Amino acid sequence: MELINKMMDILMPPIAFISLFFFLPSFYLYKFIHYLLSSLFPENMANKVVLITGASSGLGEHLAYEYAKRGAVLVLVARRVKSLQEVAMRCREIGSPSVLVVPADVSKPEECQRFIEETNNNFGQLDHLVNNAGIESVGLIEEITDMTNFKVLMDVNFWGSVYPTYFAIPHLKASKGRVVVMSSMAGYTFVPRMAFYSASKGALISFYDTLRMEFGNEIAISIIAPGVIESEMTKGKVFTAKGKMEVDQELRDAMLGLVPVQPAKDFAKAVVSRVCTGARYIIEPKWWYGLYFHRVFIPEIVDYWQRLLYSLSPQVPVTRSLSKRMLYSPVKRILYAQSIQSPEIKRE
């Protein structure tokens, strides 16, 4: 066995190189032709049923508007009833033929089962399941006083996508439908103070990549990796090391620094457009691909700059970090959308 392993160590690199050298050109030609055809003939969403979690604000709200413009029937899920109803009213105004509002907590499996069943009972089908609900956490692991507080992050970010997917499988198979998963660039690239958030988003990528193989052509999967997008998270709403959900814009400024914030409506328009062409992976905005490739090819350099930008000692507040000191007010007004300047968020 040891001899076989040594032979494989020697033979596999040249075999892999030779196979890729001959295979990649034809494969990428095929992908290019497929991309052109899917762009010319995207999926028609008129009267198809789309369920969106976390639809009361931010990314979920604007994804709902984009699907509504395409004539989709919508099921909007979140905990805040009043906000959901406001989004539903707007969706009807801009083109959705029917909108069902279902208040629910995605971290509870019985509630996920309920809103999937309500969708099927009302419309008899489900075509796109958009797993968007999520929360963000910020804090050094050394600052955390009770590790068990962070179970809620995995309950919402990971299980809050897995539960609806599990209960939706028979309905999605019947419609040859699609699961749209809102991961994050934090699942590919890593930022200090966001270990739990990155872990939850990385888990989504691994889980749904595996499901893609299990489902084959029966259910399509699109994994979305947003960069920094206008939302309640970028307003400063985070789960802190204290184990509480807080709105802290000083902390937000320190974590974002000079990173520009993309408007949610631009993000949603680009994502829904690419989802309807059958995209498997979507990074938006596209300039984040650059950071992704830096992380793959020169991780040591990326690690160095991350440590330089952020204060990584519990004794030194993050608000004194280099990233925070670089963010002067005039620059902040240019990089950050006006909507995230105020700390006020939806309460109902």
N, C-alpha and C positions, 0 to 999 in steps of 0.2 A: 504493500500500500504506500509506503514511504517513497519507493522508487517511482510509482505512478504519479504521485503528487509532484515530485521533482520534475518529471517529464512534462507534466501539464504546465508547471511554472515556466519552463523553457519554451514550450510550443505555443501556448495560448497568445502571447503578445503578437508574434508575427502572423498567426492565423487570423486574429482579430483585425490587424491592420490590413491584411490582404483582402479579407471579406468586405470590410468597410470601403476600401479603395474602389472595388468593383461595384459594390451595391449602392453606395450613397448617391452617385449621380443620377441613376435611373429612379431611385426612390424619391429624391427631391424634385425631379421633373414631374413625377406622378403627383406629389403633394402640391406643386405649383398649379398644375392643371385642375386638380380638385378644388383648390382655393378659388381659382377664377370662376369655375362653374358654380360653386356654392355662393359666391358673391353676387353672381348674376341671377341666381334662383334661390334666394333665402327662404327659410321656412315661413309659411303664411300663418300668422298667429290669430287671424280673425276667428272669433268664437271658440278658440282653444282655451282650456282652463289652466290658469297659472296660480299657484299658491306661493305667497311670499311671506316668510317670517321676518320679524323685526321691521314691519312695514309702517310703523307709526312715525318714523322720522328718518333723517339722514339718507343713507344709501338705499335702504329698503323703500322709503317713500318715493324716491326718484326712479327707482327701478319699476315701481308700480305705475308711475306716470308714463314711462316709455312703453311698457306693455299695453297700457290703456290706449295710447296713440295708435297701436297696431291692431286694435279691436279685440284684444283678449278679454275673456271673462276672468275676473280676479277674485281670489280669496285672500284677504289680508289678515295676518295674524300678528298680535303683539299683546302686551299687557294693558296698555293705555287706551281705554275705550274711546274717549272723546277725540283723541288725536287720530285714531284709526278711522273714526267716522268722518273727520275732516278730510283725510286723504281719500277716502272712498268717494266723497262728494265730488272732489276735484277729478278723480278718475272717470266718473260718470260723465262729467262735463266735457272731457277731452276725448271720449271715444269708447270707453268700455261699455258693452251692452248690459253687463250685470256685475255687481260687486257684492260679495258676501264678507261681512266683518265678523271675525271669530276671536274674541279675547282669550288669550291662553298664555301659559308659561312653558316655553320649550324645554326647560330643564326637568319637566315632569312627564314621564312616559305616558301616563293615562290621559293627560291633556293633549299630547301629540296624537295619540290614537283618536281622540275625540275630534280634533279639527280635520284629520284626514277623512274620517267617516262622514263628517258633516259635508265636506267637499263632495264626496261621492254621492251622498244622499240627495244633495241639492242639484248637482250637475251631471252625475252619472259617469264622470270621467275625470282624469287628471293628466295633463300633458307636460307641464313644467313644474317641478318642485324647486323653489328658490330658497335654499337654506342661507339666510342672511343674518339672522339674529346673532349678536355677539357683544361682549364687553371687553374692555382693555384694562390691563393692570400695569402699574409702574412701581418699581421699588427694588432695591438691592436685597438679595436673599438674607444678608446679615442684618437688615433692618426689620425683618419680619419677626413678630413676637409669637404668632400662632400660625403654624404652617397649615393647619386644617382649614383655616379661613379661605384658602385658595382652591378648595374643592369646587366652590361655586363657579370659578372661572372655567374649569373643565366641564362642569355640568351644563353651562350655557354654550360655550364655544365649540365643544366637541360633541357631547351627548345631545345637545340641542339641535344638532344636524343629523346625528345618527338615528335618534328615535323617529323623527318624521320620515326619514328615508326607509327605515325598516317597515313601518306601517303602510307606506305608499307603494311598496314593490309590486304587489299584484295589479294595482291600478296603472302604474307606469308601464308595466309589461304589456297590459292590454292595449295601451295607446301608443306603444313604441315611443314612450316619452323621454324626458330628459331631467336629470338632476343638475342643478346649478349650485355650486358650492362656493361660498364666500370665505376663502382662506385669507391670506395676507402676504405681502412681501416679507413680513416678519417670520413667515414659515420657511423662507429660503435664505434670507439674510438676517443677521442677528444684531440686536442693539442692546447695550447694557441697560439694566433695570427692567427688561421686558422678558425675562426668562420664562415665566409661566405663560405669558401671552404667546410668545414664539412657540413654546412647546405645544400649546393647544392648536395653533394654526398648522404647525408641522404635522401634527397627528392627523388633521383633516386631509392633508395632501396624501399622506401614506395610505390612509384608510380608503379614500375614494380612488386612488390609483389601483389599489387591489380590487375594489369592487368593479372597476372598469374591465378587468380581466374576467371576473366572475360573471358579469352580465353579458359580455360580448356585445352583440348587436341588438339585444333585447331592450336595454335601457342605455341611453347615451349619457355621458357625464362631462360637464364643463367645470373646470376648476379655475376660479378667479383669484388673482393675487393683486389686490389694490395697493397702490403706494400710499401716499398721504392724501386723503380725500376729505372734503368738507362734511362734517358729521358732528354728532354730540361728543365723540371721542376727541376730535380736534378743537372742540370748544373747551376741552379740559376735563371732561367727565371720565374719571378713571377709578379703578379699584386699587386703593393704595396699600402700602405695607402695613397700615394699621388694621386692615381687614374691613374697610368701609368704602362705599361708593361716594366719591366726593367730586366737586368741580373745582379744580385748582389750575388757574391759567398761568400762574408763575411756573408751575411744574410743566405744563404743556409747552410753554415757551422754551424751557430748558431742554426738553426732549426733542422738539422739532428743530429748534435753532433756525438755520437758513434754508430749510427744506420748504419749497413752495407747496401750497395746498391747492389741489385741483377742485374746482366746483363740482358738486355732486351731480348736477344735471348733465355736465359734459361726460363725467364718468359713466353714468347710467346709459346715456345715449350710445357711447362707444361699446359698452359691455353687451347690451341687449342686441345691438346690431351684429356683433361677432358671435354671440350665442346662437342667433338665428341662422348663421352660416355654418353652424356645427363645430365651432372651435373647441378643441379639447382643453387648451390652456390659454388663459388670457392674463397678461400683465398690463396694467393700466395705471397711470400714463406710461407710455412706451419707453420713456427715457430711463425707467427703473431697470430695464434690461441691462443697461451699462453697469449698474451697481451689482446686479446678479452675476455678471461675468467676472467682475473684479473679485467677488467673493469666491468664485470657483477657482480662478487662476492665480490670484495673489492674496490668499486669505491672511497671511501674516501682515501685509501692508494695511489691509482693511482693519484688522484688529488693532494695529498701532494707532491709526487715526481715530478709531472709536474711543480708545482709552484716553487719547489726547483731548477729545472734544467733551467728554463727560467726566464729571467728578465721580470717582469710583471708591470713595471711602465714606463709611457711615458718619465719620467725624466732619466731613466737608459737605455742606448742603449742595444739592444739585443745582440750585438757583445761582450758585457761584461758579458753575462750570463754564468752560470756554464757549460752548455752544450758546449759552444764555447771554454771555457778555458780548457776543458778536451780533446779537439781534437788537439793533438800534430801532427806535420807534419808526422812523421813515421807511426803513427796510421792511419792517413788520407789516406796515400798511400795504406794501406792494405785494408781499409774498402770501399773506393770509387773507382769505375772503372776508368781506365785511361781516358776513353772517356769523363768523366765529369769533368776532372781537368781543361780543357780549358774553358773559358767563351764564346768562339765563337759558334754561332748557325747558322742554315740555314736561309738565308734571302729571297730566291726565291723559 
